[in-house]
Amino acid sequence: MTPKLASALMPLARLLDPERAHDLALWALGRGLVGHDAAPDDPVLATRFLGLSLANPLGLAAGFDKNAVAIRGSLALGFGFVEIGTVTPRAQDGNPRPRLFRLAEDGAAINRNGFANEGWLAVAERLRTYREEQARNRAGRGVVGVNLGINKDCTAPEADYAMLLRAAAPLADYLVLNVSSPNTPGLRDLQAGDRLSRLLDNAQSALAATERRPPLLVKIAPDLDEAALSALVDVALLKKVDGLIVSNTTITRPDSLRGPARAEAGGLSGAPLFALSTETLRRVHRLSGGRLPLIGVGGVASGADAYAKILAGASVVQLYTALAFHGPALVGRIKRELAACLRADGFASVAEAVGAEARLRRAA
């Protein structure tokens, strides 16, 4: 099956319960049933991020492949990189079902999964197998980030994150501390200046003791006010974090939402998140003076969306929810549209366009 055919079948998948449809997509990708994007990437899309060479700046966001069951299949769709997780130290069932809701009228979803995953040991085994296969086939590593979280009953977040960082360092191209999911009680409190400072001290110490130190990023919420966001950026710079992911889902509910599930509790993702997450990205880029590499995520469904994130300060972008509505052919379409946007504005590379929004406004 080609990505184009799989996308044509998406209306049928939407007849299923959202979580069952998601599981079916993972099953198909994990068994190589979706095929791959054989078209070469436009050279204008090649870039470097965190010292990693990427054929294109489009990544698959965490939350799609929590248990690392479809790494090869996801990369084959044409993503420049994928991020697996969120994975916690121990397996947990997450919140009761139903916990994932489509808002088809809004191109959105609400989830309250609560870090449902099989735990680090199961995920680590799959990551290790993937790396061994890549080494045997001499096919390159494939850029894979690992998103880390804590169990719901965790009483020592600093210790649990440090343990995961030490264990994941040999297997990940980059690591992410998820301190911004709205579905684990108390997790977002870790974004506050003093809490984040202590967490990062422990994280950096843990990584300093590893033989291989991948870049460390922090994934933040889009709902922080200016004071909280400024304090977070200051801590990230002081503690020498390698980058931020902007942003996670939002607990806000725009008045424009039409889907019947709009009042469900959880994090809102998809098209209604785009403006809020992009404005948060813009603020982080300004507050950091462009010194923090940023991954822009939230509501990306077109090349124009990806381009807007890059102009606002993102070095690379991620998507997830739009994939559930438009199918795997979306990946190739976004890359083609993004390349056209870059060339239309005279950029020879993605890197040239990062944070160029203000320059383009002045030129206009």
Buried (B, 14 or more C-beta within 10 A) or exposed (E): EBBBEBBEEBEEBEEEEBBEBBEEBBEBBBEEEBBBBEEEBBEBBBBBBBEBEBBBBBBBBBBBBBBBBBBBBBBBBBBBBBBBBBBBBBBBEBBEEEBBBBBBEBBBBBBBBBBBBBBBEBBBEBBEEBBEEBEEEEEEEBBBBBBBBBBBEBEEBBBBBBBBBBBBBBBBBBBBBBBBBBBBEEBBEBBBBEBBBBBBEBBBEBBEEBEEBBBBBBBBBBBBEEEBBBBBBBBBBEBEBBBBBBBBBBBEEBEEBEBEBBEBEBBBBBBBBBBBBBBBBBBBBBBBEEEBBBBBBBBBBBBEBBBBBBBBBBBBBBBBBBBBBBBBBBBBBBBBBBBBBBEEBEBEBBBBBBBBBEEEEEEE
